Amino acid sequence: PPESEEERAPTMKDRFFFGGGIGATFGSVDYIEIAPLFGLKVVPRVELGFQPFYRWTNDGRYSPSVEYTDYGARIFSRFRIVSNFFLEADYQFTSYEYLNTYGGTTRASNNAFLAGAGYTMPMGRNVGMYFSALYDFSYNDNDPYGAYDSPVQLQFGVAVGF
């Protein structure tokens, strides 16, 4: 008899997933972010992924307003420990701009090494939402121009299997 879907070995197509996020805010600070996500289930409990991102910000709190562009990527691995809970480790590179003392912007870069845990919630056969809380072990609280204001990063997204 033919194998049931649960018994058959996953094909290469079944092992790929994609998703990501988009974000926007409008007001005195306008912000748009695009962050596609691409991943591979290496073995049933281990996933590897890549997520490039681009952010544009227009800060109208200054006169004249100041525009920033940030971009970069992260590489991540997830290990499912029990049911829908997973451990995650990330490396993230960010090239970002900040306002300098002359009224212009200066570009800097940041390398971050993060780890934490998360939860995946299935929403159908090939769709799921995920949430993770990660700690940046390379965060420097004494850097006034750092890429982020906190060593804790919260992530939320949707992933879809091919």
QUIPE-V850120 format. One record per residue. N is the residue number from 1. RES is the residue in one small letter. SS is DSSP state (H for helix, E for strand, - for the rest). Layout:
n = <N:N>
res = <RES:RES>
ss = <SS:SS>
This chain:
n = <1:2:3:4:5:6:7:8:9:10:11:12:13:14:15:16:17:18:19:20:21:22:23:24:25:26:27:28:29:30:31:32:33:34:35:36:37:38:39:40:41:42:43:44:45:46:47:48:49:50:51:52:53:54:55:56:57:58:59:60:61:62:63:64:65:66:67:68:69:70:71:72:73:74:75:76:77:78:79:80:81:82:83:84:85:86:87:88:89:90:91:92:93:94:95:96:97:98:99:100:101:102:103:104:105:106:107:108:109:110:111:112:113:114:115:116:117:118:119:120:121:122:123:124:125:126:127:128:129:130:131:132:133:134:135:136:137:138:139:140:141:142:143:144:145:146:147:148:149:150:151:152:153:154:155:156:157:158:159:160:161:162>
res = <p:p:e:s:e:e:e:r:a:p:t:m:k:d:r:f:f:f:g:g:g:i:g:a:t:f:g:s:v:d:y:i:e:i:a:p:l:f:g:l:k:v:v:p:r:v:e:l:g:f:q:p:f:y:r:w:t:n:d:g:r:y:s:p:s:v:e:y:t:d:y:g:a:r:i:f:s:r:f:r:i:v:s:n:f:f:l:e:a:d:y:q:f:t:s:y:e:y:l:n:t:y:g:g:t:t:r:a:s:n:n:a:f:l:a:g:a:g:y:t:m:p:m:g:r:n:v:g:m:y:f:s:a:l:y:d:f:s:y:n:d:n:d:p:y:g:a:y:d:s:p:v:q:l:q:f:g:v:a:v:g:f>
ss = <-:-:-:-:-:-:-:-:-:-:-:H:H:H:H:E:E:E:E:E:E:E:E:E:E:-:-:-:E:E:E:E:E:E:E:E:E:E:E:E:E:E:E:-:-:E:E:E:E:E:E:E:E:E:E:E:E:E:E:-:-:-:-:-:-:E:E:E:E:E:E:E:E:E:E:E:E:E:E:E:E:E:-:-:E:E:E:E:E:E:E:E:E:E:E:E:E:E:E:-:-:-:-:-:E:E:E:E:E:E:E:E:E:E:E:E:E:E:E:E:E:E:-:-:-:-:E:E:E:E:E:E:E:E:E:E:-:-:-:-:-:-:-:-:-:-:-:-:-:-:-:E:E:E:E:E:E:E:E:E:E:->
